[in-house]
Amino acid sequence: MEKNYDALKLENQLCFPLYACAKEIIRRYKPFLDSLDLTYTQYIAMIVLWEDRSLNVKELGKRLFLDSGTLTPLLKKLEAKGYITRSRSAADERNLNVEITEKGMLLRDEAVRIPEKMSACVDLTAEEAGFLYRILYQILGTTEDGAM
């Protein structure tokens, strides 16, 4: 009868090592991000904004896999720090645009070494890291369509 419950063993849960690894990676980012006064979620939002400079909140949420309930307070905090501005779209006031400020762009110079520092914290070869990256995005692509 116990065999019927094997699927419920922690060792058989794909979600658990993904969860534990994500938590551990974010914990390792913390000292680097503390020096920038950013949380991990603020950091990934800034990464998108360093690249795109300006986009609407809906697109930012899609890129980061975050909903507006998570993004709104995050963006308010980044705006209070002077890193971004938020404004309604002139074409459609339902759309909220986010634009990085000069101060926000300057922060990029301080953050540029974080990926290198983090790679030293994770014991994977470049090939292993690339493989893991592709697999994780494959999972995200599958779950984004609701098929899993």
CYANA upper distance limits for C-alpha pairs under 8 A (distance plus 0.5 A):
  1 MET  CA      5 TYR  CA      8.24
  2 GLU  CA      6 ASP  CA      7.56
  5 TYR  CA      9 LYS  CA      7.73
  6 ASP  CA     12 ASN  CA      7.94
  7 ALA  CA     12 ASN  CA      6.51
  7 ALA  CA     13 GLN  CA      8.04
  8 LEU  CA     12 ASN  CA      7.37
  8 LEU  CA     13 GLN  CA      7.83
  9 LYS  CA     13 GLN  CA      7.39
 10 LEU  CA     16 PHE  CA      7.56
 13 GLN  CA     17 PRO  CA      8.17
 14 LEU  CA     18 LEU  CA      7.23
 15 CYS  CA     19 TYR  CA      6.49
 16 PHE  CA     20 ALA  CA      6.53
 17 PRO  CA     21 CYS  CA      6.35
 18 LEU  CA     22 ALA  CA      6.58
 19 TYR  CA     23 LYS  CA      6.67
 20 ALA  CA     24 GLU  CA      6.64
 21 CYS  CA     25 ILE  CA      6.50
 22 ALA  CA     26 ILE  CA      6.66
 23 LYS  CA     27 ARG  CA      6.67
 24 GLU  CA     28 ARG  CA      6.80
 25 ILE  CA     29 TYR  CA      6.88
 26 ILE  CA     30 LYS  CA      6.91
 26 ILE  CA     40 TYR  CA      7.15
 28 ARG  CA    118 MET  CA      7.91
 28 ARG  CA    121 CYS  CA      7.76
 29 TYR  CA     33 LEU  CA      6.63
 29 TYR  CA     40 TYR  CA      7.68
 29 TYR  CA    118 MET  CA      7.38
 30 LYS  CA     34 ASP  CA      6.31
 30 LYS  CA     39 THR  CA      7.88
 30 LYS  CA     40 TYR  CA      7.75
 31 PRO  CA     35 SER  CA      7.23
 32 PHE  CA     36 LEU  CA      7.72
 32 PHE  CA    114 ILE  CA      7.11
 33 LEU  CA     37 ASP  CA      6.64
 33 LEU  CA     38 LEU  CA      5.78
 33 LEU  CA     39 THR  CA      6.89
 33 LEU  CA     40 TYR  CA      7.52
 33 LEU  CA     43 TYR  CA      8.03
 34 ASP  CA     38 LEU  CA      6.51
 34 ASP  CA     39 THR  CA      7.84
 36 LEU  CA    107 LEU  CA      8.16
 36 LEU  CA    110 GLU  CA      7.96
 36 LEU  CA    111 ALA  CA      8.05
 38 LEU  CA     42 GLN  CA      6.23
 38 LEU  CA     43 TYR  CA      6.45
 39 THR  CA     43 TYR  CA      6.60
 40 TYR  CA     44 ILE  CA      6.86
 41 THR  CA     45 ALA  CA      6.80
 41 THR  CA     74 LEU  CA      8.16
 42 GLN  CA     46 MET  CA      6.66
 42 GLN  CA     74 LEU  CA      6.88
 42 GLN  CA     75 LEU  CA      8.36
 42 GLN  CA     78 LEU  CA      7.76
 43 TYR  CA     47 ILE  CA      6.69
 44 ILE  CA     48 VAL  CA      7.01
 44 ILE  CA     64 LEU  CA      7.96
 45 ALA  CA     49 LEU  CA      6.86
 45 ALA  CA     60 LEU  CA      7.94
 45 ALA  CA     64 LEU  CA      7.79
 46 MET  CA     50 TRP  CA      6.39
 46 MET  CA    104 GLY  CA      8.35
 47 ILE  CA     51 GLU  CA      6.92
 48 VAL  CA     52 ASP  CA      6.56
 48 VAL  CA     53 ARG  CA      8.26
 48 VAL  CA     60 LEU  CA      8.00
 48 VAL  CA     63 ARG  CA      8.49
 49 LEU  CA     53 ARG  CA      5.17
 49 LEU  CA     54 SER  CA      6.84
 49 LEU  CA     55 LEU  CA      8.28
 49 LEU  CA     99 GLU  CA      7.74
 49 LEU  CA    100 ILE  CA      6.61
 50 TRP  CA    100 ILE  CA      7.80
 50 TRP  CA    105 MET  CA      7.00
 50 TRP  CA    108 ARG  CA      7.56
 53 ARG  CA     99 GLU  CA      6.26
 53 ARG  CA    100 ILE  CA      5.91
 54 SER  CA     97 ASN  CA      7.55
 54 SER  CA     98 VAL  CA      6.06
 54 SER  CA     99 GLU  CA      4.72
 54 SER  CA    100 ILE  CA      6.90
 55 LEU  CA     59 GLU  CA      7.10
 55 LEU  CA     60 LEU  CA      7.23
 55 LEU  CA     97 ASN  CA      6.11
 55 LEU  CA     98 VAL  CA      6.03
 55 LEU  CA     99 GLU  CA      7.17
 56 ASN  CA     60 LEU  CA      6.84
 56 ASN  CA     95 ASN  CA      7.10
 56 ASN  CA     96 LEU  CA      6.05
 56 ASN  CA     97 ASN  CA      4.53
 56 ASN  CA     98 VAL  CA      6.19
 57 VAL  CA     61 GLY  CA      6.55
 57 VAL  CA     68 SER  CA      8.15
 57 VAL  CA     71 LEU  CA      8.28
 57 VAL  CA     95 ASN  CA      7.89
 57 VAL  CA     96 LEU  CA      6.24
 57 VAL  CA     97 ASN  CA      6.40
 57 VAL  CA     98 VAL  CA      6.96
 58 LYS  CA     62 LYS  CA      6.74
 58 LYS  CA     68 SER  CA      8.08
 58 LYS  CA     95 ASN  CA      8.32
 58 LYS  CA     96 LEU  CA      8.47
 59 GLU  CA     63 ARG  CA      6.69
 60 LEU  CA     64 LEU  CA      6.72
 61 GLY  CA     65 PHE  CA      6.11
 61 GLY  CA     66 LEU  CA      5.16
 61 GLY  CA     67 ASP  CA      6.26
 61 GLY  CA     68 SER  CA      7.33
 61 GLY  CA     71 LEU  CA      7.44
 62 LYS  CA     66 LEU  CA      7.04
 62 LYS  CA     67 ASP  CA      8.41
 66 LEU  CA     70 THR  CA      6.82
 66 LEU  CA     71 LEU  CA      7.10
 67 ASP  CA     71 LEU  CA      6.74
 68 SER  CA     72 THR  CA      6.20
 69 GLY  CA     73 PRO  CA      7.93
 70 THR  CA     74 LEU  CA      7.12
 71 LEU  CA     75 LEU  CA      6.41
 72 THR  CA     76 LYS  CA      6.68
 73 PRO  CA     77 LYS  CA      6.77
 74 LEU  CA     78 LEU  CA      6.88
 75 LEU  CA     79 GLU  CA      6.50
 75 LEU  CA     84 ILE  CA      8.20
 76 LYS  CA     80 ALA  CA      6.62
 77 LYS  CA     81 LYS  CA      6.82
 78 LEU  CA     82 GLY  CA      6.93
 78 LEU  CA     83 TYR  CA      5.98
 78 LEU  CA     84 ILE  CA      6.49
 79 GLU  CA     83 TYR  CA      6.13
 79 GLU  CA     84 ILE  CA      5.30
 79 GLU  CA     85 THR  CA      6.13
 79 GLU  CA     86 ARG  CA      7.86
 82 GLY  CA    101 THR  CA      7.54
 82 GLY  CA    103 LYS  CA      7.03
 82 GLY  CA    104 GLY  CA      7.48
 83 TYR  CA    100 ILE  CA      6.49
 83 TYR  CA    101 THR  CA      5.84
 83 TYR  CA    102 GLU  CA      7.94
 83 TYR  CA    103 LYS  CA      6.04
 83 TYR  CA    104 GLY  CA      4.40
 83 TYR  CA    105 MET  CA      8.09
 84 ILE  CA     98 VAL  CA      7.12
 84 ILE  CA     99 GLU  CA      5.95
 84 ILE  CA    100 ILE  CA      4.82
 84 ILE  CA    101 THR  CA      5.58
 84 ILE  CA    104 GLY  CA      6.89
 85 THR  CA     98 VAL  CA      6.26
 85 THR  CA     99 GLU  CA      5.82
 85 THR  CA    100 ILE  CA      6.93
 85 THR  CA    101 THR  CA      7.28
 86 ARG  CA     96 LEU  CA      7.15
 86 ARG  CA     97 ASN  CA      6.07
 86 ARG  CA     98 VAL  CA      5.14
 86 ARG  CA     99 GLU  CA      7.00
 87 SER  CA     96 LEU  CA      6.15
 87 SER  CA     97 ASN  CA      5.77
 87 SER  CA     98 VAL  CA      7.16
 88 ARG  CA     92 ASP  CA      8.06
 88 ARG  CA     93 GLU  CA      5.71
 88 ARG  CA     94 ARG  CA      7.58
 88 ARG  CA     95 ASN  CA      6.38
 88 ARG  CA     96 LEU  CA      5.04
 88 ARG  CA     97 ASN  CA      6.41
 89 SER  CA     93 GLU  CA      5.58
 89 SER  CA     94 ARG  CA      7.79
 89 SER  CA     95 ASN  CA      5.96
 89 SER  CA     96 LEU  CA      6.39
 89 SER  CA     97 ASN  CA      6.67
100 ILE  CA    104 GLY  CA      6.19
100 ILE  CA    105 MET  CA      7.21
101 THR  CA    105 MET  CA      6.76
102 GLU  CA    106 LEU  CA      6.73
103 LYS  CA    107 LEU  CA      7.01
104 GLY  CA    108 ARG  CA      7.59
105 MET  CA    109 ASP  CA      8.17
106 LEU  CA    110 GLU  CA      7.96
107 LEU  CA    111 ALA  CA      6.86
108 ARG  CA    112 VAL  CA      6.41
113 ARG  CA    117 LYS  CA      6.78
114 ILE  CA    118 MET  CA      6.54
115 PRO  CA    119 SER  CA      6.66
116 GLU  CA    120 ALA  CA      7.21
117 LYS  CA    121 CYS  CA      7.37
118 MET  CA    122 VAL  CA      7.19
119 SER  CA    123 ASP  CA      8.19
124 LEU  CA    128 GLU  CA      6.18
124 LEU  CA    129 ALA  CA      6.33
125 THR  CA    129 ALA  CA      6.60
126 ALA  CA    130 GLY  CA      6.58
127 GLU  CA    131 PHE  CA      6.70
128 GLU  CA    132 LEU  CA      6.62
129 ALA  CA    133 TYR  CA      6.54
130 GLY  CA    134 ARG  CA      6.76
131 PHE  CA    135 ILE  CA      6.75
132 LEU  CA    136 LEU  CA      6.57
133 TYR  CA    137 TYR  CA      6.72
134 ARG  CA    138 GLN  CA      6.51
135 ILE  CA    139 ILE  CA      6.78
136 LEU  CA    140 LEU  CA      6.72
137 TYR  CA    141 GLY  CA      6.46
138 GLN  CA    142 THR  CA      6.74
139 ILE  CA    143 THR  CA      6.58
140 LEU  CA    144 GLU  CA      6.30
141 GLY  CA    145 ASP  CA      7.17
142 THR  CA    146 GLY  CA      7.22
142 THR  CA    147 ALA  CA      6.16
142 THR  CA    148 MET  CA      6.92
143 THR  CA    147 ALA  CA      6.07
143 THR  CA    148 MET  CA      6.29
